[in-house]
């Protein structure tokens, strides 16, 4: 078995686990800010892992570049959402009330 299919399968498993965890946490309490942020983090991680999973086994260089760009959306957004999640989780929500922080996020 080709080692690329093994890596692609690992990324696919990570994407599906992340998606299921995001939906599960969102169903526990839909209106909770932390739960919503965790669901967004899970969606970004799913997009990232799914994009890499398909890019690894892509038949051509053009399709590999397409799926790499799709995965880039996931890993570009996840860091700002993780910072937002950390600020809410630690109780530092006062800084989020200031408008100047949102362009940084």
Jmol script that loads the backbone (N, CA, C; Angstrom):
load data "model"
ATOM      1  N   UNK A   1       0.847  -1.185   0.000  1.00  0.00           N
ATOM      2  CA  UNK A   1       0.000   0.000   0.000  1.00  0.00           C
ATOM      3  C   UNK A   1       0.890   1.244   0.000  1.00  0.00           C
ATOM      4  N   UNK A   2       0.507   2.198  -0.762  1.00  0.00           N
ATOM      5  CA  UNK A   2       1.277   3.415  -0.900  1.00  0.00           C
ATOM      6  C   UNK A   2       1.200   4.237   0.384  1.00  0.00           C
ATOM      7  N   UNK A   3       2.334   4.792   0.791  1.00  0.00           N
ATOM      8  CA  UNK A   3       2.361   5.554   2.045  1.00  0.00           C
ATOM      9  C   UNK A   3       1.568   6.857   1.940  1.00  0.00           C
ATOM     10  N   UNK A   4       1.359   7.373   0.736  1.00  0.00           N
ATOM     11  CA  UNK A   4       0.560   8.584   0.589  1.00  0.00           C
ATOM     12  C   UNK A   4      -0.902   8.343   0.946  1.00  0.00           C
ATOM     13  N   UNK A   5      -1.405   7.170   0.631  1.00  0.00           N
ATOM     14  CA  UNK A   5      -2.784   6.840   0.995  1.00  0.00           C
ATOM     15  C   UNK A   5      -2.945   6.710   2.504  1.00  0.00           C
ATOM     16  N   UNK A   6      -1.897   6.253   3.168  1.00  0.00           N
ATOM     17  CA  UNK A   6      -1.947   6.152   4.630  1.00  0.00           C
ATOM     18  C   UNK A   6      -2.016   7.547   5.249  1.00  0.00           C
ATOM     19  N   UNK A   7      -1.160   8.461   4.770  1.00  0.00           N
ATOM     20  CA  UNK A   7      -1.202   9.834   5.279  1.00  0.00           C
ATOM     21  C   UNK A   7      -2.522  10.507   4.961  1.00  0.00           C
ATOM     22  N   UNK A   8      -3.041  10.264   3.781  1.00  0.00           N
ATOM     23  CA  UNK A   8      -4.326  10.841   3.401  1.00  0.00           C
ATOM     24  C   UNK A   8      -5.444  10.303   4.298  1.00  0.00           C
ATOM     25  N   UNK A   9      -5.391   9.016   4.608  1.00  0.00           N
ATOM     26  CA  UNK A   9      -6.379   8.427   5.503  1.00  0.00           C
ATOM     27  C   UNK A   9      -6.313   8.996   6.913  1.00  0.00           C
ATOM     28  N   UNK A  10      -5.101   9.259   7.383  1.00  0.00           N
ATOM     29  CA  UNK A  10      -4.947   9.857   8.720  1.00  0.00           C
ATOM     30  C   UNK A  10      -5.558  11.242   8.756  1.00  0.00           C
ATOM     31  N   UNK A  11      -5.297  12.044   7.714  1.00  0.00           N
ATOM     32  CA  UNK A  11      -5.897  13.377   7.647  1.00  0.00           C
ATOM     33  C   UNK A  11      -7.417  13.290   7.531  1.00  0.00           C
ATOM     34  N   UNK A  12      -7.908  12.321   6.792  1.00  0.00           N
ATOM     35  CA  UNK A  12      -9.353  12.154   6.638  1.00  0.00           C
ATOM     36  C   UNK A  12     -10.008  11.753   7.958  1.00  0.00           C
ATOM     37  N   UNK A  13      -9.362  10.898   8.707  1.00  0.00           N
ATOM     38  CA  UNK A  13      -9.873  10.508  10.021  1.00  0.00           C
ATOM     39  C   UNK A  13      -9.880  11.708  10.967  1.00  0.00           C
ATOM     40  N   UNK A  14      -8.814  12.499  10.934  1.00  0.00           N
ATOM     41  CA  UNK A  14      -8.755  13.699  11.786  1.00  0.00           C
ATOM     42  C   UNK A  14      -9.850  14.687  11.411  1.00  0.00           C
ATOM     43  N   UNK A  15     -10.116  14.841  10.118  1.00  0.00           N
ATOM     44  CA  UNK A  15     -11.167  15.755   9.669  1.00  0.00           C
ATOM     45  C   UNK A  15     -12.535  15.286  10.133  1.00  0.00           C
ATOM     46  N   UNK A  16     -12.798  13.990  10.029  1.00  0.00           N
ATOM     47  CA  UNK A  16     -14.115  13.493  10.427  1.00  0.00           C
ATOM     48  C   UNK A  16     -14.309  13.548  11.946  1.00  0.00           C
ATOM     49  N   UNK A  17     -13.269  13.258  12.710  1.00  0.00           N
ATOM     50  CA  UNK A  17     -13.377  13.347  14.166  1.00  0.00           C
ATOM     51  C   UNK A  17     -13.609  14.793  14.591  1.00  0.00           C
ATOM     52  N   UNK A  18     -12.897  15.714  13.963  1.00  0.00           N
ATOM     53  CA  UNK A  18     -13.069  17.129  14.293  1.00  0.00           C
ATOM     54  C   UNK A  18     -14.479  17.607  13.972  1.00  0.00           C
ATOM     55  N   UNK A  19     -15.004  17.188  12.834  1.00  0.00           N
ATOM     56  CA  UNK A  19     -16.363  17.584  12.453  1.00  0.00           C
ATOM     57  C   UNK A  19     -17.398  17.041  13.430  1.00  0.00           C
ATOM     58  N   UNK A  20     -17.255  15.786  13.819  1.00  0.00           N
ATOM     59  CA  UNK A  20     -18.196  15.176  14.757  1.00  0.00           C
ATOM     60  C   UNK A  20     -18.115  15.854  16.124  1.00  0.00           C
ATOM     61  N   UNK A  21     -16.897  16.161  16.587  1.00  0.00           N
ATOM     62  CA  UNK A  21     -16.757  16.842  17.872  1.00  0.00           C
ATOM     63  C   UNK A  21     -17.370  18.230  17.846  1.00  0.00           C
ATOM     64  N   UNK A  22     -17.211  18.939  16.733  1.00  0.00           N
ATOM     65  CA  UNK A  22     -17.795  20.266  16.616  1.00  0.00           C
ATOM     66  C   UNK A  22     -19.305  20.237  16.684  1.00  0.00           C
ATOM     67  N   UNK A  23     -19.914  19.289  15.958  1.00  0.00           N
ATOM     68  CA  UNK A  23     -21.371  19.168  16.002  1.00  0.00           C
ATOM     69  C   UNK A  23     -21.866  18.743  17.375  1.00  0.00           C
ATOM     70  N   UNK A  24     -21.125  17.853  18.022  1.00  0.00           N
ATOM     71  CA  UNK A  24     -21.537  17.378  19.341  1.00  0.00           C
ATOM     72  C   UNK A  24     -21.512  18.505  20.372  1.00  0.00           C
ATOM     73  N   UNK A  25     -20.437  19.277  20.371  1.00  0.00           N
ATOM     74  CA  UNK A  25     -20.320  20.377  21.332  1.00  0.00           C
ATOM     75  C   UNK A  25     -21.370  21.444  21.038  1.00  0.00           C
ATOM     76  N   UNK A  26     -21.651  21.676  19.775  1.00  0.00           N
ATOM     77  CA  UNK A  26     -22.663  22.666  19.415  1.00  0.00           C
ATOM     78  C   UNK A  26     -24.056  22.213  19.832  1.00  0.00           C
ATOM     79  N   UNK A  27     -24.324  20.927  19.783  1.00  0.00           N
ATOM     80  CA  UNK A  27     -25.629  20.427  20.203  1.00  0.00           C
ATOM     81  C   UNK A  27     -25.805  20.465  21.715  1.00  0.00           C
ATOM     82  N   UNK A  28     -24.721  20.429  22.463  1.00  0.00           N
ATOM     83  CA  UNK A  28     -24.838  20.475  23.914  1.00  0.00           C
ATOM     84  C   UNK A  28     -25.425  21.795  24.378  1.00  0.00           C
ATOM     85  N   UNK A  29     -24.946  22.896  23.794  1.00  0.00           N
ATOM     86  CA  UNK A  29     -25.456  24.217  24.173  1.00  0.00           C
ATOM     87  C   UNK A  29     -25.207  25.156  23.002  1.00  0.00           C
ATOM     88  N   UNK A  30     -26.250  25.367  22.203  1.00  0.00           N
ATOM     89  CA  UNK A  30     -26.109  26.145  20.970  1.00  0.00           C
ATOM     90  C   UNK A  30     -25.806  27.612  21.213  1.00  0.00           C
ATOM     91  N   UNK A  31     -26.308  28.180  22.277  1.00  0.00           N
ATOM     92  CA  UNK A  31     -26.179  29.617  22.490  1.00  0.00           C
ATOM     93  C   UNK A  31     -24.904  30.001  23.233  1.00  0.00           C
ATOM     94  N   UNK A  32     -24.159  29.027  23.709  1.00  0.00           N
ATOM     95  CA  UNK A  32     -22.933  29.328  24.443  1.00  0.00           C
ATOM     96  C   UNK A  32     -21.840  29.848  23.521  1.00  0.00           C
ATOM     97  N   UNK A  33     -21.174  30.912  23.945  1.00  0.00           N
ATOM     98  CA  UNK A  33     -20.125  31.516  23.131  1.00  0.00           C
ATOM     99  C   UNK A  33     -18.944  30.571  22.961  1.00  0.00           C
ATOM    100  N   UNK A  34     -18.561  29.905  24.024  1.00  0.00           N
ATOM    101  CA  UNK A  34     -17.423  28.985  23.952  1.00  0.00           C
ATOM    102  C   UNK A  34     -17.756  27.810  23.038  1.00  0.00           C
ATOM    103  N   UNK A  35     -18.972  27.317  23.109  1.00  0.00           N
ATOM    104  CA  UNK A  35     -19.363  26.202  22.250  1.00  0.00           C
ATOM    105  C   UNK A  35     -19.370  26.604  20.779  1.00  0.00           C
ATOM    106  N   UNK A  36     -19.830  27.802  20.489  1.00  0.00           N
ATOM    107  CA  UNK A  36     -19.824  28.280  19.104  1.00  0.00           C
ATOM    108  C   UNK A  36     -18.404  28.453  18.584  1.00  0.00           C
ATOM    109  N   UNK A  37     -17.544  29.017  19.424  1.00  0.00           N
ATOM    110  CA  UNK A  37     -16.155  29.190  19.005  1.00  0.00           C
ATOM    111  C   UNK A  37     -15.469  27.849  18.791  1.00  0.00           C
ATOM    112  N   UNK A  38     -15.765  26.877  19.653  1.00  0.00           N
ATOM    113  CA  UNK A  38     -15.189  25.547  19.469  1.00  0.00           C
ATOM    114  C   UNK A  38     -15.700  24.911  18.178  1.00  0.00           C
ATOM    115  N   UNK A  39     -16.957  25.138  17.845  1.00  0.00           N
ATOM    116  CA  UNK A  39     -17.493  24.602  16.593  1.00  0.00           C
ATOM    117  C   UNK A  39     -16.816  25.247  15.381  1.00  0.00           C
ATOM    118  N   UNK A  40     -16.517  26.530  15.468  1.00  0.00           N
ATOM    119  CA  UNK A  40     -15.809  27.202  14.371  1.00  0.00           C
ATOM    120  C   UNK A  40     -14.382  26.678  14.268  1.00  0.00           C
ATOM    121  N   UNK A  41     -13.733  26.446  15.405  1.00  0.00           N
ATOM    122  CA  UNK A  41     -12.391  25.864  15.397  1.00  0.00           C
ATOM    123  C   UNK A  41     -12.428  24.481  14.765  1.00  0.00           C
ATOM    124  N   UNK A  42     -13.432  23.704  15.099  1.00  0.00           N
ATOM    125  CA  UNK A  42     -13.567  22.369  14.524  1.00  0.00           C
ATOM    126  C   UNK A  42     -13.815  22.425  13.023  1.00  0.00           C
ATOM    127  N   UNK A  43     -14.613  23.394  12.582  1.00  0.00           N
ATOM    128  CA  UNK A  43     -14.863  23.540  11.144  1.00  0.00           C
ATOM    129  C   UNK A  43     -13.590  23.938  10.406  1.00  0.00           C
ATOM    130  N   UNK A  44     -12.803  24.827  10.994  1.00  0.00           N
ATOM    131  CA  UNK A  44     -11.532  25.216  10.371  1.00  0.00           C
ATOM    132  C   UNK A  44     -10.562  24.041  10.307  1.00  0.00           C
ATOM    133  N   UNK A  45     -10.505  23.279  11.388  1.00  0.00           N
ATOM    134  CA  UNK A  45      -9.628  22.113  11.410  1.00  0.00           C
ATOM    135  C   UNK A  45     -10.092  21.063  10.405  1.00  0.00           C
ATOM    136  N   UNK A  46     -11.391  20.912  10.249  1.00  0.00           N
ATOM    137  CA  UNK A  46     -11.926  19.989   9.265  1.00  0.00           C
ATOM    138  C   UNK A  46     -11.545  20.408   7.852  1.00  0.00           C
ATOM    139  N   UNK A  47     -11.678  21.697   7.565  1.00  0.00           N
ATOM    140  CA  UNK A  47     -11.321  22.197   6.238  1.00  0.00           C
ATOM    141  C   UNK A  47      -9.825  22.014   5.976  1.00  0.00           C
ATOM    142  N   UNK A  48      -9.024  22.270   6.977  1.00  0.00           N
ATOM    143  CA  UNK A  48      -7.580  22.139   6.861  1.00  0.00           C
ATOM    144  C   UNK A  48      -7.192  20.677   6.590  1.00  0.00           C
ATOM    145  N   UNK A  49      -7.691  19.775   7.399  1.00  0.00           N
ATOM    146  CA  UNK A  49      -7.328  18.368   7.265  1.00  0.00           C
ATOM    147  C   UNK A  49      -7.906  17.745   5.995  1.00  0.00           C
ATOM    148  N   UNK A  50      -9.131  18.115   5.650  1.00  0.00           N
ATOM    149  CA  UNK A  50      -9.739  17.564   4.435  1.00  0.00           C
ATOM    150  C   UNK A  50      -9.008  18.054   3.189  1.00  0.00           C
ATOM    151  N   UNK A  51      -8.625  19.324   3.187  1.00  0.00           N
ATOM    152  CA  UNK A  51      -7.867  19.858   2.053  1.00  0.00           C
ATOM    153  C   UNK A  51      -6.533  19.152   1.879  1.00  0.00           C
ATOM    154  N   UNK A  52      -5.821  18.929   2.974  1.00  0.00           N
ATOM    155  CA  UNK A  52      -4.550  18.219   2.878  1.00  0.00           C
ATOM    156  C   UNK A  52      -4.746  16.756   2.507  1.00  0.00           C
ATOM    157  N   UNK A  53      -5.817  16.163   2.984  1.00  0.00           N
ATOM    158  CA  UNK A  53      -6.093  14.770   2.659  1.00  0.00           C
ATOM    159  C   UNK A  53      -6.284  14.576   1.155  1.00  0.00           C
ATOM    160  N   UNK A  54      -7.004  15.476   0.547  1.00  0.00           N
ATOM    161  CA  UNK A  54      -7.236  15.358  -0.890  1.00  0.00           C
ATOM    162  C   UNK A  54      -6.013  15.824  -1.675  1.00  0.00           C
ATOM    163  N   UNK A  55      -5.294  16.834  -1.171  1.00  0.00           N
ATOM    164  CA  UNK A  55      -4.108  17.334  -1.878  1.00  0.00           C
ATOM    165  C   UNK A  55      -2.999  16.289  -1.932  1.00  0.00           C
ATOM    166  N   UNK A  56      -2.906  15.455  -0.911  1.00  0.00           N
ATOM    167  CA  UNK A  56      -1.852  14.441  -0.880  1.00  0.00           C
ATOM    168  C   UNK A  56      -2.026  13.429  -2.003  1.00  0.00           C
ATOM    169  N   UNK A  57      -3.251  13.049  -2.282  1.00  0.00           N
ATOM    170  CA  UNK A  57      -3.485  12.021  -3.296  1.00  0.00           C
ATOM    171  C   UNK A  57      -4.026  12.605  -4.604  1.00  0.00           C
ATOM    172  N   UNK A  58      -3.827  13.905  -4.807  1.00  0.00           N
ATOM    173  CA  UNK A  58      -4.334  14.564  -6.011  1.00  0.00           C
ATOM    174  C   UNK A  58      -3.640  13.990  -7.251  1.00  0.00           C
ATOM    175  N   UNK A  59      -4.404  13.801  -8.330  1.00  0.00           N
ATOM    176  CA  UNK A  59      -3.812  13.209  -9.543  1.00  0.00           C
ATOM    177  C   UNK A  59      -2.947  14.176 -10.347  1.00  0.00           C
ATOM    178  N   UNK A  60      -3.157  15.464 -10.175  1.00  0.00           N
ATOM    179  CA  UNK A  60      -2.370  16.431 -10.943  1.00  0.00           C
ATOM    180  C   UNK A  60      -1.899  17.555 -10.031  1.00  0.00           C
ATOM    181  N   UNK A  61      -0.953  18.329 -10.547  1.00  0.00           N
ATOM    182  CA  UNK A  61      -0.418  19.444  -9.765  1.00  0.00           C
ATOM    183  C   UNK A  61      -1.451  20.554  -9.602  1.00  0.00           C
ATOM    184  N   UNK A  62      -2.308  20.739 -10.605  1.00  0.00           N
ATOM    185  CA  UNK A  62      -3.322  21.789 -10.509  1.00  0.00           C
ATOM    186  C   UNK A  62      -4.365  21.477  -9.446  1.00  0.00           C
ATOM    187  N   UNK A  63      -4.805  20.243  -9.386  1.00  0.00           N
ATOM    188  CA  UNK A  63      -5.783  19.887  -8.355  1.00  0.00           C
ATOM    189  C   UNK A  63      -5.142  19.900  -6.966  1.00  0.00           C
ATOM    190  N   UNK A  64      -3.866  19.565  -6.894  1.00  0.00           N
ATOM    191  CA  UNK A  64      -3.156  19.644  -5.615  1.00  0.00           C
ATOM    192  C   UNK A  64      -3.084  21.089  -5.132  1.00  0.00           C
ATOM    193  N   UNK A  65      -2.811  22.011  -6.038  1.00  0.00           N
ATOM    194  CA  UNK A  65      -2.762  23.426  -5.666  1.00  0.00           C
ATOM    195  C   UNK A  65      -4.130  23.936  -5.237  1.00  0.00           C
ATOM    196  N   UNK A  66      -5.181  23.474  -5.904  1.00  0.00           N
ATOM    197  CA  UNK A  66      -6.534  23.883  -5.529  1.00  0.00           C
ATOM    198  C   UNK A  66      -6.857  23.453  -4.107  1.00  0.00           C
ATOM    199  N   UNK A  67      -6.577  22.191  -3.780  1.00  0.00           N
ATOM    200  CA  UNK A  67      -6.898  21.693  -2.451  1.00  0.00           C
ATOM    201  C   UNK A  67      -5.957  22.236  -1.388  1.00  0.00           C
ATOM    202  N   UNK A  68      -4.750  22.606  -1.773  1.00  0.00           N
ATOM    203  CA  UNK A  68      -3.856  23.270  -0.832  1.00  0.00           C
ATOM    204  C   UNK A  68      -4.381  24.657  -0.492  1.00  0.00           C
ATOM    205  N   UNK A  69      -4.944  25.338  -1.472  1.00  0.00           N
ATOM    206  CA  UNK A  69      -5.539  26.658  -1.217  1.00  0.00           C
ATOM    207  C   UNK A  69      -6.796  26.539  -0.366  1.00  0.00           C
ATOM    208  N   UNK A  70      -7.572  25.485  -0.569  1.00  0.00           N
ATOM    209  CA  UNK A  70      -8.758  25.262   0.272  1.00  0.00           C
ATOM    210  C   UNK A  70      -8.325  25.023   1.715  1.00  0.00           C
ATOM    211  N   UNK A  71      -7.289  24.231   1.888  1.00  0.00           N
ATOM    212  CA  UNK A  71      -6.819  23.966   3.250  1.00  0.00           C
ATOM    213  C   UNK A  71      -6.198  25.209   3.871  1.00  0.00           C
ATOM    214  N   UNK A  72      -5.653  26.099   3.043  1.00  0.00           N
ATOM    215  CA  UNK A  72      -5.060  27.331   3.572  1.00  0.00           C
ATOM    216  C   UNK A  72      -6.108  28.209   4.246  1.00  0.00           C
ATOM    217  N   UNK A  73      -7.332  28.174   3.750  1.00  0.00           N
ATOM    218  CA  UNK A  73      -8.408  28.939   4.386  1.00  0.00           C
ATOM    219  C   UNK A  73      -8.608  28.450   5.814  1.00  0.00           C
ATOM    220  N   UNK A  74      -8.556  27.145   6.011  1.00  0.00           N
ATOM    221  CA  UNK A  74      -8.736  26.587   7.346  1.00  0.00           C
ATOM    222  C   UNK A  74      -7.637  26.979   8.300  1.00  0.00           C
ATOM    223  N   UNK A  75      -6.376  26.857   7.861  1.00  0.00           N
ATOM    224  CA  UNK A  75      -5.312  27.155   8.813  1.00  0.00           C
ATOM    225  C   UNK A  75      -4.994  28.639   8.915  1.00  0.00           C
ATOM    226  N   UNK A  76      -5.508  29.451   8.042  1.00  0.00           N
ATOM    227  CA  UNK A  76      -5.364  30.910   8.202  1.00  0.00           C
ATOM    228  C   UNK A  76      -6.346  31.434   9.258  1.00  0.00           C
ATOM    229  N   UNK A  77      -7.544  30.895   9.289  1.00  0.00           N
ATOM    230  CA  UNK A  77      -8.588  31.386  10.179  1.00  0.00           C
ATOM    231  C   UNK A  77      -8.476  30.794  11.583  1.00  0.00           C
ATOM    232  N   UNK A  78      -7.954  29.595  11.696  1.00  0.00           N
ATOM    233  CA  UNK A  78      -7.991  28.881  12.970  1.00  0.00           C
ATOM    234  C   UNK A  78      -7.213  29.607  14.066  1.00  0.00           C
ATOM    235  N   UNK A  79      -6.151  30.300  13.728  1.00  0.00           N
ATOM    236  CA  UNK A  79      -5.333  30.945  14.762  1.00  0.00           C
ATOM    237  C   UNK A  79      -6.050  32.136  15.390  1.00  0.00           C
ATOM    238  N   UNK A  80      -6.746  32.912  14.597  1.00  0.00           N
ATOM    239  CA  UNK A  80      -7.479  34.038  15.179  1.00  0.00           C
ATOM    240  C   UNK A  80      -8.654  33.545  16.020  1.00  0.00           C
ATOM    241  N   UNK A  81      -9.304  32.469  15.585  1.00  0.00           N
ATOM    242  CA  UNK A  81     -10.413  31.928  16.363  1.00  0.00           C
ATOM    243  C   UNK A  81      -9.887  31.290  17.655  1.00  0.00           C
ATOM    244  N   UNK A  82      -8.712  30.678  17.605  1.00  0.00           N
ATOM    245  CA  UNK A  82      -8.108  30.134  18.824  1.00  0.00           C
ATOM    246  C   UNK A  82      -7.775  31.237  19.826  1.00  0.00           C
ATOM    247  N   UNK A  83      -7.293  32.380  19.332  1.00  0.00           N
ATOM    248  CA  UNK A  83      -7.038  33.504  20.229  1.00  0.00           C
ATOM    249  C   UNK A  83      -8.334  34.016  20.848  1.00  0.00           C
ATOM    250  N   UNK A  84      -9.370  34.143  20.041  1.00  0.00           N
ATOM    251  CA  UNK A  84     -10.680  34.577  20.538  1.00  0.00           C
ATOM    252  C   UNK A  84     -11.205  33.573  21.571  1.00  0.00           C
ATOM    253  N   UNK A  85     -11.089  32.286  21.275  1.00  0.00           N
ATOM    254  CA  UNK A  85     -11.524  31.228  22.178  1.00  0.00           C
ATOM    255  C   UNK A  85     -10.766  31.300  23.508  1.00  0.00           C
ATOM    256  N   UNK A  86      -9.458  31.529  23.443  1.00  0.00           N
ATOM    257  CA  UNK A  86      -8.653  31.614  24.658  1.00  0.00           C
ATOM    258  C   UNK A  86      -9.041  32.818  25.496  1.00  0.00           C
ATOM    259  N   UNK A  87      -9.296  33.943  24.845  1.00  0.00           N
ATOM    260  CA  UNK A  87      -9.704  35.135  25.586  1.00  0.00           C
ATOM    261  C   UNK A  87     -11.047  34.934  26.281  1.00  0.00           C
ATOM    262  N   UNK A  88     -11.979  34.290  25.615  1.00  0.00           N
ATOM    263  CA  UNK A  88     -13.297  34.037  26.220  1.00  0.00           C
ATOM    264  C   UNK A  88     -13.175  33.000  27.328  1.00  0.00           C
ATOM    265  N   UNK A  89     -12.375  31.974  27.094  1.00  0.00           N
ATOM    266  CA  UNK A  89     -12.229  30.901  28.072  1.00  0.00           C
ATOM    267  C   UNK A  89     -11.557  31.383  29.357  1.00  0.00           C
ATOM    268  N   UNK A  90     -10.617  32.299  29.249  1.00  0.00           N
ATOM    269  CA  UNK A  90      -9.922  32.797  30.434  1.00  0.00           C
ATOM    270  C   UNK A  90     -10.634  33.957  31.108  1.00  0.00           C
ATOM    271  N   UNK A  91     -11.736  34.399  30.534  1.00  0.00           N
ATOM    272  CA  UNK A  91     -12.513  35.459  31.159  1.00  0.00           C
ATOM    273  C   UNK A  91     -12.030  36.859  30.821  1.00  0.00           C
ATOM    274  N   UNK A  92     -11.262  37.004  29.811  1.00  0.00           N
ATOM    275  CA  UNK A  92     -10.752  38.319  29.394  1.00  0.00           C
ATOM    276  C   UNK A  92     -11.611  38.896  28.269  1.00  0.00           C
ATOM    277  N   UNK A  93     -12.920  38.849  28.457  1.00  0.00           N
ATOM    278  CA  UNK A  93     -13.847  39.322  27.430  1.00  0.00           C
ATOM    279  C   UNK A  93     -13.900  40.840  27.338  1.00  0.00           C
ATOM    280  N   UNK A  94     -13.352  41.543  28.326  1.00  0.00           N
ATOM    281  CA  UNK A  94     -13.371  43.000  28.303  1.00  0.00           C
ATOM    282  C   UNK A  94     -12.555  43.546  27.133  1.00  0.00           C
ATOM    283  N   UNK A  95     -11.501  42.845  26.781  1.00  0.00           N
ATOM    284  CA  UNK A  95     -10.693  43.302  25.652  1.00  0.00           C
ATOM    285  C   UNK A  95     -11.434  43.132  24.329  1.00  0.00           C
ATOM    286  N   UNK A  96     -12.376  42.210  24.272  1.00  0.00           N
ATOM    287  CA  UNK A  96     -13.145  41.991  23.042  1.00  0.00           C
ATOM    288  C   UNK A  96     -14.204  43.060  22.826  1.00  0.00           C
ATOM    289  N   UNK A  97     -14.505  43.832  23.851  1.00  0.00           N
ATOM    290  CA  UNK A  97     -15.485  44.906  23.700  1.00  0.00           C
ATOM    291  C   UNK A  97     -14.902  46.119  22.991  1.00  0.00           C
ATOM    292  N   UNK A  98     -13.588  46.194  22.912  1.00  0.00           N
ATOM    293  CA  UNK A  98     -12.924  47.293  22.211  1.00  0.00           C
ATOM    294  C   UNK A  98     -12.866  46.965  20.723  1.00  0.00           C
ATOM    295  N   UNK A  99     -13.173  47.923  19.904  1.00  0.00           N
ATOM    296  CA  UNK A  99     -13.266  47.697  18.459  1.00  0.00           C
ATOM    297  C   UNK A  99     -11.907  47.562  17.774  1.00  0.00           C
ATOM    298  N   UNK A 100     -10.841  48.048  18.364  1.00  0.00           N
ATOM    299  CA  UNK A 100      -9.547  48.007  17.716  1.00  0.00           C
ATOM    300  C   UNK A 100      -8.954  46.602  17.685  1.00  0.00           C
ATOM    301  N   UNK A 101      -9.470  45.707  18.512  1.00  0.00           N
ATOM    302  CA  UNK A 101      -8.922  44.347  18.581  1.00  0.00           C
ATOM    303  C   UNK A 101      -9.375  43.475  17.404  1.00  0.00           C
ATOM    304  N   UNK A 102     -10.513  43.768  16.830  1.00  0.00           N
ATOM    305  CA  UNK A 102     -11.053  42.909  15.771  1.00  0.00           C
ATOM    306  C   UNK A 102     -10.228  42.889  14.491  1.00  0.00           C
ATOM    307  N   UNK A 103      -9.621  43.985  14.047  1.00  0.00           N
ATOM    308  CA  UNK A 103      -8.720  43.849  12.902  1.00  0.00           C
ATOM    309  C   UNK A 103      -7.483  42.983  13.212  1.00  0.00           C
ATOM    310  N   UNK A 104      -7.056  42.985  14.472  1.00  0.00           N
ATOM    311  CA  UNK A 104      -5.943  42.130  14.851  1.00  0.00           C
ATOM    312  C   UNK A 104      -6.345  40.662  14.866  1.00  0.00           C
ATOM    313  N   UNK A 105      -7.586  40.400  15.265  1.00  0.00           N
ATOM    314  CA  UNK A 105      -8.056  39.022  15.247  1.00  0.00           C
ATOM    315  C   UNK A 105      -8.222  38.542  13.821  1.00  0.00           C
TER     316      UNK A 105
END
end "model"
wireframe off; spacefill off
backbone 0.3
color backbone group
